[in-house]
Each structure stands twice: as C-alpha cells, then as structure tokens.
C-alpha cells in the first residue's frame, strides 16, 4: 500500500508496485491464464485488494476457471462465492457476461498474439477491451482493462482510477 510522504512516491513505493506487477503476471501467458486475469480485473472494481485475492482464489478453487464453466454455471453457484463483495450482484452479472464474451470475441486472441510478439498494440487493444459497447469486455472499463493488460505483461498502459482523479 502506498504511503504518502508528501506528493513524491518513494523508492519503497516503486519497489512495492514492481512486486505487485510481478506477482500478478499471467505466467505462462495463455488464453486460460488471461481469462483468469480478466475475472480478477472485473472483481477489482470498488474493492480492496485482499478481498479480491480471497474471492478470486475461491472462484478458481471451485473449478469455475474456464469461460465455458462460468457461462454454464447457475448464478446462484457464483453468488455463493462472490456474493459478499462490493456490488456483488453487478459483478456476478459481469463475470457471467465476460465468460460469454470471452468465448465469442477475437480480442483475447489478438492480445495473446501481440503480447507474445511485439507488444505494439497495447493501447488499441486496451481500448477495445474497455469499449462501452457490445464489442468491449463486460465489466472492463478503462481501469480494469489497463490492469488486465498489465497482468498480460504490458507495461506502458497505466491502471488509473479515473474517479480518483476528480479529487486530485
């Protein structure tokens, strides 16, 4: 957790950020690992990191680890796992819709190809994820899409809470 020492981040803050980045990298990079990272990203909206970590682990331990299994699961089964988080009803819906979208979209495959190759398309692909349209990933606005891209190894996109910027 960043500790404010005036307005300048300290070396310890940068070290902590690097550790967080490395701990959350999808390794090895695959569509399955990316889907798990996408679910993690959706769960982060208005939530504490510790709660996200616990909830994500419970979801993965329950065998709801593939888009097909989550899309086919009863919402009540998903609710048993993530029903206590902030905005749980919305997140349950978003996780279900994300699973359906993941199976039908070519965006995840495009990200995987680019991430394994030149990583030149990170901003365009992040924007594709964060679109507020039928083509964007459900539950992934700008911040969550940027976090997801970071978890896929992209370093130039920055996950910024746009709501927090209003107060700075």
C-alpha positions, 0 to 999 in steps of 0.5 A, spaced: 500 500 500 502 506 498 504 511 503 504 518 502 510 522 504 508 528 501 506 528 493 513 524 491 512 516 491 518 513 494 523 508 492 519 503 497 513 505 493 516 503 486 519 497 489 512 495 492 508 496 485 514 492 481 512 486 486 505 487 485 506 487 477 510 481 478 506 477 482 500 478 478 503 476 471 499 471 467 505 466 467 505 462 462 501 467 458 495 463 455 488 464 453 486 460 460 491 464 464 488 471 461 481 469 462 483 468 469 486 475 469 480 478 466 475 475 472 480 478 477 480 485 473 472 485 473 472 483 481 477 489 482 472 494 481 470 498 488 474 493 492 480 492 496 485 488 494 485 482 499 478 481 498 479 480 491 485 475 492 480 471 497 474 471 492 478 470 486 482 464 489 475 461 491 472 462 484 478 458 481 478 453 487 471 451 485 473 449 478 469 455 475 476 457 471 474 456 464 469 461 460 465 455 458 464 453 466 462 460 468 457 461 462 454 454 464 454 455 471 447 457 475 448 464 478 446 462 484 453 457 484 457 464 483 453 468 488 455 463 493 462 465 492 462 472 490 456 474 493 459 478 499 463 483 495 462 490 493 456 490 488 456 483 488 450 482 484 453 487 478 459 483 478 456 476 478 452 479 472 459 481 469 463 475 470 457 471 467 457 476 461 465 476 460 465 468 460 460 469 454 464 474 451 470 471 452 468 465 448 465 469 442 470 475 441 477 475 437 480 480 442 483 475 447 486 472 441 489 478 438 492 480 445 495 473 446 498 474 439 501 481 440 503 480 447 507 474 445 510 478 439 511 485 439 507 488 444 505 494 439 498 494 440 497 495 447 493 501 447 488 499 441 487 493 444 486 496 451 481 500 448 477 495 445 477 491 451 474 497 455 469 499 449 462 501 452 459 497 447 457 490 445 464 489 442 468 491 449 469 486 455 463 486 460 465 489 466 472 492 463 472 499 463 478 503 462 481 501 469 480 494 469 482 493 462 489 497 463 490 492 469 488 486 465 493 488 460 498 489 465 497 482 468 498 480 460 505 483 461 504 490 458 507 495 461 506 502 458 498 502 459 497 505 466 491 502 471 488 509 473 482 510 477 479 515 473 474 517 479 480 518 483 482 523 479 476 528 480 479 529 487 486 530 485 
